[in-house]
């Protein structure tokens, strides 16, 4: 035992020994110089305290020039429309004010003294509580985005081309299984049922792939509407009640198994109705699939700033080390409990995309063997903001309906063969 203790002590001493005589401060400087990411420390006074060589290259100023200058004049961030991010929305300013970590992949960095922009991955990490300095790390992701676009284009094209033959196969299988169009013995019917289920699974997979690529490419846009949220969520959740009861599960709205949930009489938020319905359908369908017995609860709560929609089950749960990955595309928990349950591995990725397009966040709280709780957080509207947005929304709807009615009248008039000059009168 003494021998092993001696070796362990030697290893501990070796870990603390400076590399080739380099002290800790010099080693930290060496690391900062060698990494291929820009690193900047911004103090609570909003001035730059440190910048590494890569930050100097990407910002277009030497490290000596950067130190002591205001960050907002030198780390110039642009949004996806090419507009400069205002100070009150700047992730660096927000992190200093709130003390919260933030990550972004939808910003561009403008080099000082030029028109050159670079898409970046930006991470801002506070060094303490709100009001403390922050460490800003940014990385050039132009090559990554180009590769992602190529993958997205390939997936979109392949999914579109494959969807047609799969639909044809599904149609012919349906005809073969129809007793009015074909006579099939019991064993053959079992095989056809399996084949039909597989073709339907493929069809869902290709549709999910198409939806994912459309969201990635910005081809699916949000249609935001201010609503009273509790009634809308209850309507969409209640629609899943037959499927929940068919599995033998109990369903609750507004109460949790672990604690009493208080629902405010009225909660307002701005949502895309189709997105919210698809989000709830996916989360509830997952809860049904992964809950052999027990209950499913849907609840809505709110604080002054956010609304939280939770879908909770008493199912098989998710291993702790898997929860951070489940919103990635094609990721599925692989264990004996989930292996027999079908899925495309895209549902939660689509949910996350839709939630984020509505300005929200989603996360999961889960324990293996005890169930899962998926929480969707969306910005809350005050009564005054709701009234104002509702007024604008309804006026816009009326204008669109009027425009459509006018266009239909013009088309009907033209179809009647009347000369176009008569329209001027």
Secondary structure, 3 states (H helix, E strand, C coil): CHHHHHHHHHHHHHHHCCHHHCCHHHHHHHHHHHCCCEEEEECCCCEEEEECHHHHHHHCCCHHHHCCCEHHHCCEEECCCCCECCHHHCHHHHHHHHCCCEEEEEEEEECCCCCCEEEEEEEEEECCCCCCCEEEEEEECHHHHHHHHHHHHHHHHHHHHHHHHHHHHHHHHHHHHCCCCCCCCHHHHHHHHHHHHHHHHHHHHHHHHHHHHHHHCCCCCCCEEEEEHHHHHHHHHHCCHHHHHHCCCEEEECCCCCCCCCCCCCCEEEEEHHHHHHHHHHHHHHHHHCCCCCEEEEEEEECCCEEEEEEEECCCCCCHHHCCCCCCCCCCCCCCCCCCCCCCCCHHHHHHHHHHHCCCEEEEEEECCCEEEEEEEEEEECHHHHHHHHHHHHHHHHHHHHHHHHHHHHHHHHHCCCCCHHHHC
